[in-house]
Amino acid sequence: MPETPSRPWRTVVLSPHFDDAVFSLAATLAGLPGPTAVVTVYGGAPAPGAPVSWWDATCGFSSPHEAHRARLAEDAAACARLGVDQVVLDHPDGPYASGPELPGLDTFLARLPAGTDVWVPLGSNQPDHENVRLRATRVLAGLGTPPPRVYADLPYTGHLPEWGTESASKALAQSPMCGLAYQDLLRTHHTTVHHHLVPDDAQWAAKRAAAQCYGSQLAPVAADHGNFLSRTGPLRAELVWSLEALEPTC
C-alpha cells in the first residue's frame, strides 16, 4: 500500500522510476522551500519468481529483487543528499507490472492535504512517465484540486537543440523527436513556464553528485544518451510548467 503522508509536504514530485526526478530536477529540488517529497510511483518489489528484465540484466543484476533493493538504496542516498523525503509506492516497475493501472497513486494523491503542490513528469518518449502524468492529472481534477505542474523529464527532453534556452517550450511544440508529449499536453492545457534553471557551477556539482548516487543506472543510460553527465549534456537545464485547463470544444 502507498505510504501515508507523514507530514504536510509543501511540494510532492512524482518520479516514475528511481532516478527520474533527480536526473530532471536535482538542482531545483535542492533549492525548494520544504518540506519536499520525491515519490517513486513504480517503486514496488517485483513478484516472487519474476525473471530479471533486460534492463536490470544490462545494469548487472542477477535478479529483479537484487535490482529493486539496490535501486531503493540508491534513491534513499540521492534524496538524503538533496534534503528531500523519499516516498515509494508499491507499483512494480514496467517490466514487472501487471497492467497500466496505478491504484496506489490514486490513494496517495487523495490523501494529500489541500494546497500541496504536485509535480508530474511530461512523459517525453516514455510511456510509463506519460501514464503517471495522465493518471495524476485525471485524479487531481476529480478531486477538484488545481492541475499539477509538469516538469521536463531528462535526459529525454534534454536532447532538444534549444534545450536550456528561453525558446525551449516553443521548440518542443514543434519537435517531432522530443516534443510529442508536450504537443499532446497542449491539446488539453495552456502552459506557462513556472521555473527554468540553468545550474551554476555549485548547483551543477550538487546535481552531478546526486545523479551519481544511481550508479547502477549510469552505464546503460550513457549507452542510450551519450555523455549525459557532461556539463553541456541533456541534464544541463531544468524546466517546469504551470497548467491551465482549456475549455472543452464542441
PASEBA-1860 file (N, C-alpha, C; in nm, 3 decimals):
! residues 250
1> MPETPSRP> 0.084/-0.120/0.000/0.000/0.000/0.000/0.088/0.125/0.000 ~ 0.037/0.235/-0.057/0.119/0.357/-0.058/0.141/0.408/0.082 ~ 0.253/0.473/0.098/0.287/0.530/0.227/0.195/0.647/0.258 ~ 0.142/0.651/0.379/0.059/0.762/0.422/0.147/0.884/0.447 ~ 0.107/1.001/0.397/0.189/1.120/0.421/0.218/1.139/0.569 ~ 0.346/1.154/0.601/0.386/1.166/0.740/0.387/1.311/0.787 ~ 0.384/1.404/0.693/0.379/1.545/0.729/0.328/1.623/0.608 ~ 0.281/1.744/0.628/0.223/1.818/0.516/0.331/1.876/0.425
9> WRTVVLSP> 0.369/1.797/0.326/0.470/1.843/0.232/0.420/1.965/0.156 ~ 0.511/2.055/0.132/0.477/2.172/0.050/0.475/2.135/-0.098 ~ 0.571/2.052/-0.138/0.580/2.007/-0.278/0.598/1.857/-0.281 ~ 0.524/1.791/-0.370/0.537/1.648/-0.393/0.571/1.629/-0.541 ~ 0.685/1.568/-0.568/0.731/1.545/-0.704/0.717/1.397/-0.736 ~ 0.633/1.364/-0.835/0.614/1.226/-0.875/0.726/1.186/-0.971 ~ 0.800/1.085/-0.933/0.909/1.031/-1.014/0.865/0.893/-1.062 ~ 0.847/0.871/-1.192/0.800/0.740/-1.235/0.888/0.626/-1.182
17> HFDDAVFS> 1.018/0.639/-1.200/1.113/0.537/-1.156/1.216/0.601/-1.062 ~ 1.290/0.517/-0.993/1.404/0.566/-0.916/1.500/0.635/-1.015 ~ 1.529/0.758/-0.992/1.626/0.844/-1.063/1.562/0.951/-1.149 ~ 1.437/0.935/-1.194/1.380/1.030/-1.290/1.372/1.172/-1.234 ~ 1.322/1.187/-1.112/1.309/1.321/-1.055/1.446/1.385/-1.033 ~ 1.542/1.306/-0.989/1.675/1.361/-0.960/1.747/1.399/-1.089 ~ 1.745/1.314/-1.190/1.805/1.350/-1.319/1.741/1.478/-1.374 ~ 1.611/1.492/-1.354/1.537/1.603/-1.415/1.542/1.731/-1.334
25> LAATLAGL> 1.552/1.720/-1.200/1.523/1.835/-1.114/1.616/1.852/-0.995 ~ 1.728/1.783/-0.989/1.807/1.783/-0.866/1.842/1.924/-0.819 ~ 1.884/2.011/-0.908/1.922/2.146/-0.867/1.801/2.223/-0.815 ~ 1.688/2.203/-0.878/1.565/2.267/-0.834/1.520/2.213/-0.699 ~ 1.523/2.080/-0.683/1.479/2.018/-0.558/1.560/2.069/-0.440 ~ 1.690/2.083/-0.459/1.776/2.127/-0.350/1.743/2.269/-0.304 ~ 1.683/2.349/-0.392/1.655/2.487/-0.358/1.511/2.516/-0.321 ~ 1.423/2.416/-0.326/1.282/2.439/-0.294/1.263/2.462/-0.144
33> PGPTAVVT> 1.175/2.552/-0.107/1.138/2.561/0.035/1.062/2.435/0.075 ~ 1.108/2.368/0.178/1.050/2.241/0.215/0.929/2.253/0.304 ~ 0.880/2.139/0.349/0.932/2.006/0.316/0.888/1.960/0.177 ~ 0.974/1.881/0.114/0.953/1.829/-0.021/0.965/1.678/-0.019 ~ 0.883/1.610/-0.097/0.892/1.464/-0.110/0.910/1.426/-0.256 ~ 0.998/1.331/-0.282/1.009/1.266/-0.412/0.941/1.130/-0.400 ~ 0.838/1.110/-0.480/0.754/0.991/-0.470/0.776/0.905/-0.594 ~ 0.841/0.790/-0.576/0.862/0.699/-0.689/0.737/0.615/-0.708
41> VYGGAPAP> 0.673/0.631/-0.822/0.545/0.563/-0.848/0.566/0.415/-0.876 ~ 0.661/0.382/-0.964/0.690/0.242/-0.996/0.804/0.195/-0.905 ~ 0.775/0.192/-0.775/0.879/0.158/-0.678/0.857/0.027/-0.608 ~ 0.754/-0.048/-0.646/0.722/-0.172/-0.578/0.815/-0.287/-0.612 ~ 0.818/-0.384/-0.524/0.902/-0.503/-0.546/0.839/-0.592/-0.653 ~ 0.920/-0.654/-0.739/0.867/-0.748/-0.837/0.805/-0.869/-0.767 ~ 0.717/-0.937/-0.837/0.653/-1.056/-0.783/0.758/-1.167/-0.763 ~ 0.739/-1.252/-0.664/0.832/-1.365/-0.645/0.842/-1.449/-0.772
49> GAPVSWWD> 0.963/-1.486/-0.805/0.985/-1.572/-0.921/0.989/-1.501/-1.053 ~ 0.974/-1.369/-1.056/0.979/-1.296/-1.182/1.120/-1.304/-1.242 ~ 1.130/-1.326/-1.373/1.262/-1.327/-1.436/1.319/-1.187/-1.443 ~ 1.450/-1.176/-1.443/1.513/-1.045/-1.448/1.485/-0.980/-1.583 ~ 1.455/-0.851/-1.583/1.426/-0.779/-1.706/1.554/-0.754/-1.785 ~ 1.535/-0.722/-1.912/1.651/-0.690/-1.996/1.728/-0.573/-1.937 ~ 1.655/-0.470/-1.893/1.723/-0.351/-1.840/1.802/-0.385/-1.714 ~ 1.741/-0.455/-1.620/1.811/-0.487/-1.496/1.931/-0.578/-1.522
57> ATCGFSSP> 1.917/-0.669/-1.616/2.031/-0.753/-1.652/2.143/-0.670/-1.713 ~ 2.108/-0.572/-1.795/2.207/-0.484/-1.855/2.280/-0.403/-1.748 ~ 2.209/-0.372/-1.639/2.270/-0.299/-1.528/2.357/-0.388/-1.441 ~ 2.359/-0.519/-1.469/2.447/-0.609/-1.397/2.381/-0.691/-1.288 ~ 2.249/-0.682/-1.277/2.180/-0.754/-1.170/2.145/-0.896/-1.212 ~ 2.147/-0.987/-1.116/2.115/-1.126/-1.143/1.967/-1.156/-1.126 ~ 1.898/-1.074/-1.047/1.756/-1.097/-1.023/1.685/-0.963/-1.007 ~ 1.553/-0.960/-1.030/1.481/-0.834/-1.014/1.480/-0.786/-0.869
65> HEAHRARL> 1.487/-0.879/-0.773/1.483/-0.840/-0.633/1.616/-0.776/-0.590 ~ 1.725/-0.825/-0.645/1.853/-0.761/-0.620/1.852/-0.619/-0.676 ~ 1.797/-0.602/-0.796/1.789/-0.471/-0.858/1.701/-0.378/-0.775 ~ 1.589/-0.427/-0.728/1.497/-0.343/-0.650/1.562/-0.295/-0.521 ~ 1.629/-0.385/-0.450/1.694/-0.346/-0.325/1.803/-0.242/-0.350 ~ 1.882/-0.263/-0.454/1.991/-0.170/-0.483/1.938/-0.034/-0.525 ~ 1.835/-0.033/-0.608/1.783/0.094/-0.658/1.711/0.171/-0.548 ~ 1.646/0.100/-0.457/1.583/0.165/-0.343/1.687/0.235/-0.256
73> AEDAAACA> 1.801/0.168/-0.235/1.908/0.227/-0.155/1.972/0.345/-0.228 ~ 1.989/0.334/-0.359/2.044/0.446/-0.436/1.954/0.569/-0.425 ~ 1.824/0.546/-0.435/1.729/0.656/-0.428/1.730/0.721/-0.290 ~ 1.740/0.640/-0.185/1.746/0.694/-0.049/1.868/0.784/-0.033 ~ 1.981/0.741/-0.089/2.103/0.821/-0.079/2.090/0.953/-0.153 ~ 2.029/0.950/-0.273/2.013/1.073/-0.350/1.918/1.169/-0.281 ~ 1.807/1.117/-0.229/1.711/1.203/-0.159/1.773/1.265/-0.035 ~ 1.851/1.186/0.039/1.916/1.239/0.159/2.014/1.350/0.121
81> RLGVDQVV> 2.085/1.332/0.013/2.182/1.433/-0.030/2.113/1.564/-0.066 ~ 1.992/1.555/-0.122/1.919/1.674/-0.163/1.831/1.731/-0.053 ~ 1.818/1.659/0.058/1.737/1.707/0.168/1.588/1.696/0.146 ~ 1.546/1.594/0.069/1.403/1.571/0.044/1.364/1.435/0.100 ~ 1.234/1.417/0.124/1.185/1.290/0.175/1.170/1.189/0.062 ~ 1.203/1.065/0.089/1.183/0.956/-0.006/1.052/0.886/0.027 ~ 0.963/0.877/-0.072/0.838/0.802/-0.060/0.832/0.706/-0.177 ~ 0.792/0.582/-0.151/0.792/0.478/-0.254/0.654/0.412/-0.258
89> LDHPDGPY> 0.589/0.416/-0.373/0.461/0.348/-0.390/0.485/0.205/-0.434 ~ 0.380/0.123/-0.428/0.401/-0.021/-0.439/0.373/-0.079/-0.577 ~ 0.372/0.005/-0.682/0.354/-0.049/-0.817/0.488/-0.099/-0.870 ~ 0.499/-0.225/-0.912/0.625/-0.273/-0.969/0.661/-0.197/-1.097 ~ 0.790/-0.192/-1.125/0.841/-0.127/-1.245/0.780/-0.192/-1.370 ~ 0.781/-0.117/-1.480/0.716/-0.158/-1.604/0.731/-0.303/-1.644 ~ 0.854/-0.356/-1.653/0.869/-0.495/-1.696/0.805/-0.597/-1.603 ~ 0.779/-0.557/-1.479/0.724/-0.647/-1.380/0.579/-0.615/-1.345
97> ASGPELPG> 0.522/-0.515/-1.411/0.387/-0.471/-1.378/0.283/-0.561/-1.445 ~ 0.164/-0.565/-1.386/0.056/-0.646/-1.441/-0.035/-0.566/-1.533 ~ -0.018/-0.434/-1.537/-0.103/-0.351/-1.621/-0.076/-0.204/-1.596 ~ -0.148/-0.116/-1.668/-0.120/0.028/-1.658/-0.186/0.097/-1.539 ~ -0.276/0.029/-1.468/-0.347/0.096/-1.360/-0.254/0.128/-1.243 ~ -0.284/0.238/-1.173/-0.199/0.284/-1.063/-0.286/0.318/-0.941 ~ -0.350/0.217/-0.882/-0.441/0.247/-0.770/-0.371/0.307/-0.650 ~ -0.247/0.268/-0.626/-0.175/0.326/-0.513/-0.150/0.474/-0.531
105> LDTFLARL> -0.128/0.517/-0.654/-0.109/0.660/-0.681/-0.239/0.735/-0.655 ~ -0.352/0.677/-0.698/-0.481/0.740/-0.674/-0.501/0.765/-0.524 ~ -0.473/0.663/-0.444/-0.493/0.673/-0.299/-0.398/0.775/-0.239 ~ -0.273/0.772/-0.282/-0.175/0.866/-0.229/-0.218/1.010/-0.255 ~ -0.258/1.040/-0.378/-0.297/1.177/-0.411/-0.421/1.219/-0.333 ~ -0.514/1.128/-0.314/-0.637/1.161/-0.242/-0.609/1.195/-0.096 ~ -0.499/1.144/-0.040/-0.466/1.169/0.100/-0.385/1.296/0.123 ~ -0.341/1.360/0.016/-0.260/1.480/0.034/-0.346/1.596/0.085
113> PAGTDVWV> -0.292/1.677/0.173/-0.367/1.793/0.221/-0.392/1.893/0.108 ~ -0.499/1.967/0.120/-0.528/2.071/0.022/-0.412/2.170/0.018 ~ -0.381/2.214/-0.102/-0.274/2.311/-0.118/-0.138/2.251/-0.149 ~ -0.126/2.118/-0.145/0.002/2.055/-0.180/0.031/2.078/-0.328 ~ 0.151/2.120/-0.359/0.193/2.146/-0.497/0.247/2.015/-0.555 ~ 0.176/1.958/-0.652/0.212/1.829/-0.710/0.278/1.853/-0.845 ~ 0.394/1.790/-0.866/0.467/1.799/-0.993/0.468/1.661/-1.057 ~ 0.448/1.656/-1.188/0.444/1.530/-1.261/0.537/1.538/-1.383
121> PLGSNQPD> 0.584/1.424/-1.433/0.672/1.426/-1.550/0.595/1.450/-1.678 ~ 0.660/1.512/-1.775/0.599/1.534/-1.905/0.571/1.403/-1.976 ~ 0.668/1.314/-1.981/0.649/1.185/-2.047/0.708/1.178/-2.187 ~ 0.816/1.251/-2.210/0.878/1.253/-2.343/0.932/1.115/-2.380 ~ 0.870/1.053/-2.480/0.917/0.925/-2.534/0.923/0.814/-2.429 ~ 0.843/0.827/-2.323/0.844/0.729/-2.214/0.701/0.700/-2.171 ~ 0.644/0.587/-2.215/0.504/0.557/-2.182/0.474/0.553/-2.033 ~ 0.565/0.497/-1.952/0.541/0.494/-1.807/0.531/0.635/-1.750
129> HENVRLRA> 0.616/0.724/-1.796/0.615/0.861/-1.749/0.484/0.930/-1.790 ~ 0.444/0.910/-1.914/0.321/0.972/-1.961/0.200/0.917/-1.886 ~ 0.203/0.789/-1.854/0.094/0.729/-1.778/0.080/0.796/-1.641 ~ 0.193/0.826/-1.578/0.189/0.894/-1.448/0.129/1.034/-1.462 ~ 0.171/1.107/-1.565/0.115/1.242/-1.585/-0.035/1.237/-1.609 ~ -0.078/1.151/-1.699/-0.220/1.146/-1.732/-0.304/1.101/-1.614 ~ -0.253/1.001/-1.542/-0.329/0.949/-1.428/-0.339/1.053/-1.318 ~ -0.227/1.115/-1.284/-0.227/1.214/-1.176/-0.314/1.333/-1.212
137> TRVLAGLG> -0.307/1.379/-1.335/-0.387/1.493/-1.379/-0.536/1.461/-1.368 ~ -0.572/1.340/-1.410/-0.712/1.299/-1.404/-0.761/1.286/-1.260 ~ -0.679/1.228/-1.173/-0.718/1.211/-1.033/-0.733/1.346/-0.965 ~ -0.638/1.435/-0.985/-0.645/1.566/-0.921/-0.767/1.645/-0.970 ~ -0.799/1.633/-1.098/-0.919/1.700/-1.150/-1.044/1.644/-1.082 ~ -1.047/1.512/-1.063/-1.161/1.451/-0.997/-1.175/1.493/-0.852 ~ -1.063/1.528/-0.789/-1.065/1.574/-0.650/-1.097/1.722/-0.639 ~ -1.107/1.790/-0.754/-1.137/1.932/-0.754/-1.019/2.019/-0.717
145> TPPPRVYA> -0.898/1.966/-0.728/-0.778/2.043/-0.697/-0.716/2.096/-0.825 ~ -0.629/2.198/-0.816/-0.568/2.254/-0.937/-0.484/2.150/-1.012 ~ -0.461/2.173/-1.141/-0.376/2.082/-1.216/-0.235/2.077/-1.157 ~ -0.166/1.967/-1.178/-0.027/1.961/-1.131/0.062/2.050/-1.215 ~ 0.180/2.075/-1.165/0.284/2.132/-1.250/0.350/2.017/-1.325 ~ 0.408/2.046/-1.439/0.470/1.944/-1.524/0.617/1.978/-1.543 ~ 0.703/1.879/-1.516/0.846/1.902/-1.538/0.895/1.823/-1.660 ~ 0.990/1.881/-1.728/1.052/1.814/-1.842/1.139/1.700/-1.790
153> DLPYTGHL> 1.109/1.579/-1.833/1.185/1.464/-1.784/1.312/1.446/-1.867 ~ 1.421/1.431/-1.794/1.554/1.422/-1.854/1.612/1.282/-1.830 ~ 1.697/1.239/-1.921/1.761/1.313/-2.032/1.680/1.325/-2.159 ~ 1.558/1.273/-2.163/1.483/1.262/-2.288/1.458/1.398/-2.353 ~ 1.395/1.491/-2.281/1.366/1.622/-2.338/1.493/1.701/-2.363 ~ 1.599/1.671/-2.290/1.721/1.749/-2.298/1.801/1.734/-2.426 ~ 1.756/1.647/-2.516/1.824/1.636/-2.645/1.774/1.739/-2.746 ~ 1.675/1.816/-2.706/1.628/1.926/-2.791/1.743/2.024/-2.815
161> PEWGTESA> 1.771/2.062/-2.939/1.883/2.156/-2.964/1.867/2.287/-2.887 ~ 1.745/2.332/-2.864/1.721/2.459/-2.795/1.714/2.442/-2.644 ~ 1.745/2.322/-2.594/1.732/2.297/-2.451/1.821/2.394/-2.373 ~ 1.767/2.448/-2.264/1.842/2.542/-2.183/1.828/2.687/-2.227 ~ 1.750/2.711/-2.332/1.727/2.848/-2.378/1.581/2.887/-2.351 ~ 1.551/3.016/-2.366/1.415/3.063/-2.344/1.319/3.015/-2.451 ~ 1.369/2.962/-2.561/1.282/2.915/-2.669/1.256/2.764/-2.660 ~ 1.291/2.701/-2.548/1.275/2.556/-2.537/1.129/2.513/-2.551
169> SKALAQSP> 1.038/2.583/-2.485/0.896/2.544/-2.491/0.843/2.555/-2.634 ~ 0.875/2.664/-2.700/0.830/2.682/-2.838/0.888/2.573/-2.929 ~ 1.014/2.538/-2.906/1.077/2.435/-2.987/1.014/2.298/-2.960 ~ 0.980/2.270/-2.833/0.914/2.142/-2.801/0.780/2.131/-2.873 ~ 0.710/2.242/-2.886/0.580/2.242/-2.951/0.590/2.208/-3.099 ~ 0.711/2.209/-3.154/0.731/2.182/-3.296/0.818/2.060/-3.322 ~ 0.880/2.002/-3.219/0.978/1.897/-3.240/0.913/1.760/-3.254 ~ 0.942/1.688/-3.365/0.891/1.552/-3.379/0.974/1.450/-3.301
177> MCGLAYQD> 1.090/1.492/-3.250/1.178/1.399/-3.179/1.156/1.405/-3.028 ~ 1.154/1.525/-2.972/1.145/1.542/-2.827/1.011/1.594/-2.779 ~ 0.927/1.642/-2.870/0.814/1.722/-2.827/0.676/1.660/-2.835 ~ 0.664/1.531/-2.866/0.531/1.474/-2.887/0.446/1.479/-2.761 ~ 0.507/1.449/-2.646/0.430/1.454/-2.521/0.388/1.597/-2.489 ~ 0.475/1.693/-2.514/0.441/1.833/-2.490/0.328/1.876/-2.583 ~ 0.333/1.833/-2.707/0.228/1.866/-2.802/0.095/1.805/-2.759 ~ 0.100/1.684/-2.705/-0.021/1.621/-2.652/-0.077/1.702/-2.534
185> LLRTHHTT> 0.012/1.749/-2.448/-0.029/1.829/-2.333/-0.098/1.957/-2.378 ~ -0.048/2.018/-2.486/-0.105/2.144/-2.534/-0.247/2.128/-2.588 ~ -0.288/2.006/-2.616/-0.424/1.983/-2.664/-0.527/1.999/-2.552 ~ -0.482/1.988/-2.429/-0.575/1.995/-2.315/-0.545/2.109/-2.218 ~ -0.424/2.167/-2.226/-0.386/2.267/-2.128/-0.304/2.379/-2.193 ~ -0.321/2.497/-2.138/-0.229/2.607/-2.168/-0.112/2.597/-2.070 ~ 0.009/2.614/-2.119/0.127/2.602/-2.033/0.194/2.737/-2.015 ~ 0.246/2.759/-1.896/0.325/2.878/-1.864/0.451/2.831/-1.792
193> VHHHLVPD> 0.566/2.883/-1.828/0.689/2.844/-1.761/0.681/2.890/-1.615 ~ 0.687/2.794/-1.525/0.685/2.822/-1.382/0.827/2.838/-1.327 ~ 0.918/2.760/-1.384/1.055/2.758/-1.331/1.148/2.711/-1.441 ~ 1.253/2.786/-1.464/1.356/2.747/-1.561/1.492/2.774/-1.497 ~ 1.573/2.671/-1.489/1.701/2.684/-1.420/1.812/2.622/-1.503 ~ 1.915/2.701/-1.528/2.042/2.650/-1.580/2.138/2.654/-1.461 ~ 2.172/2.540/-1.403/2.250/2.541/-1.278/2.385/2.611/-1.293 ~ 2.422/2.684/-1.189/2.557/2.738/-1.186/2.654/2.626/-1.146
201> DAQWAAKR> 2.781/2.658/-1.133/2.879/2.552/-1.110/2.853/2.477/-0.980 ~ 2.817/2.549/-0.875/2.792/2.482/-0.746/2.667/2.396/-0.754 ~ 2.562/2.448/-0.816/2.440/2.369/-0.832/2.463/2.246/-0.919 ~ 2.544/2.264/-1.023/2.574/2.150/-1.110/2.653/2.043/-1.035 ~ 2.748/2.082/-0.957/2.827/1.985/-0.881/2.737/1.905/-0.787 ~ 2.641/1.974/-0.722/2.549/1.904/-0.633/2.456/1.811/-0.711 ~ 2.412/1.857/-0.827/2.325/1.771/-0.910/2.401/1.649/-0.959 ~ 2.523/1.670/-1.004/2.603/1.557/-1.052/2.623/1.455/-0.940
209> AAAQCYGS> 2.652/1.502/-0.819/2.673/1.411/-0.706/2.547/1.332/-0.675 ~ 2.430/1.398/-0.682/2.305/1.327/-0.657/2.278/1.226/-0.768 ~ 2.302/1.265/-0.892/2.280/1.172/-1.004/2.371/1.051/-0.993 ~ 2.493/1.070/-0.945/2.587/0.960/-0.934/2.550/0.861/-0.824 ~ 2.455/0.899/-0.738/2.404/0.802/-0.640/2.340/0.682/-0.710 ~ 2.287/0.704/-0.830/2.222/0.596/-0.906/2.324/0.523/-0.992 ~ 2.429/0.476/-0.927/2.542/0.420/-1.001/2.506/0.302/-1.089 ~ 2.409/0.222/-1.048/2.375/0.103/-1.128/2.315/0.140/-1.263
217> QLAPVAAD> 2.266/0.263/-1.277/2.197/0.303/-1.400/2.283/0.381/-1.497 ~ 2.400/0.427/-1.453/2.473/0.526/-1.531/2.528/0.471/-1.663 ~ 2.583/0.350/-1.661/2.640/0.297/-1.785/2.533/0.271/-1.890 ~ 2.421/0.203/-1.856/2.318/0.183/-1.960/2.256/0.314/-2.010 ~ 2.234/0.410/-1.919/2.179/0.538/-1.964/2.277/0.608/-2.057 ~ 2.406/0.602/-2.026/2.506/0.663/-2.113/2.511/0.594/-2.249 ~ 2.484/0.463/-2.251/2.483/0.393/-2.380/2.373/0.447/-2.471 ~ 2.261/0.489/-2.410/2.150/0.542/-2.489/2.160/0.692/-2.510
225> HGNFLSRT> 2.224/0.764/-2.417/2.219/0.911/-2.419/2.356/0.976/-2.423 ~ 2.460/0.902/-2.453/2.592/0.961/-2.468/2.645/1.017/-2.338 ~ 2.716/1.127/-2.347/2.778/1.189/-2.230/2.674/1.268/-2.151 ~ 2.576/1.198/-2.096/2.463/1.268/-2.038/2.499/1.339/-1.908 ~ 2.611/1.304/-1.845/2.656/1.375/-1.725/2.755/1.488/-1.758 ~ 2.771/1.514/-1.886/2.854/1.629/-1.926/2.786/1.758/-1.883 ~ 2.865/1.857/-1.850/2.814/1.988/-1.808/2.725/2.049/-1.916 ~ 2.750/2.014/-2.041/2.671/2.067/-2.152/2.577/1.962/-2.210
233> GPLRAELV> 2.554/1.853/-2.138/2.469/1.745/-2.185/2.321/1.769/-2.159 ~ 2.238/1.665/-2.175/2.092/1.682/-2.166/2.038/1.711/-2.027 ~ 2.122/1.701/-1.923/2.076/1.737/-1.788/2.107/1.882/-1.754 ~ 2.154/1.960/-1.850/2.214/2.091/-1.823/2.113/2.199/-1.780 ~ 1.985/2.175/-1.798/1.883/2.274/-1.760/1.762/2.200/-1.704 ~ 1.681/2.271/-1.627/1.561/2.215/-1.565/1.443/2.307/-1.593 ~ 1.330/2.247/-1.631/1.216/2.327/-1.677/1.087/2.269/-1.620 ~ 1.004/2.358/-1.564/0.875/2.320/-1.504/0.769/2.417/-1.555
241> WSLEALEP> 0.653/2.361/-1.593/0.542/2.443/-1.641/0.425/2.438/-1.543 ~ 0.352/2.549/-1.535/0.219/2.551/-1.473/0.115/2.527/-1.582 ~ 0.001/2.469/-1.542/-0.103/2.434/-1.637/-0.231/2.509/-1.609 ~ -0.304/2.536/-1.716/-0.441/2.586/-1.707/-0.524/2.506/-1.806 ~ -0.625/2.436/-1.757/-0.706/2.351/-1.846/-0.778/2.434/-1.949 ~ -0.778/2.386/-2.075/-0.850/2.453/-2.181/-0.998/2.419/-2.172 ~ -1.081/2.511/-2.213/-1.223/2.483/-2.218/-1.251/2.380/-2.326 ~ -1.333/2.278/-2.296/-1.362/2.176/-2.399/-1.433/2.239/-2.517
249> TC> -1.402/2.189/-2.637/-1.467/2.237/-2.758/-1.575/2.141/-2.799 ~ -1.677/2.193/-2.863/-1.790/2.109/-2.907/-1.750/2.032/-3.032
END
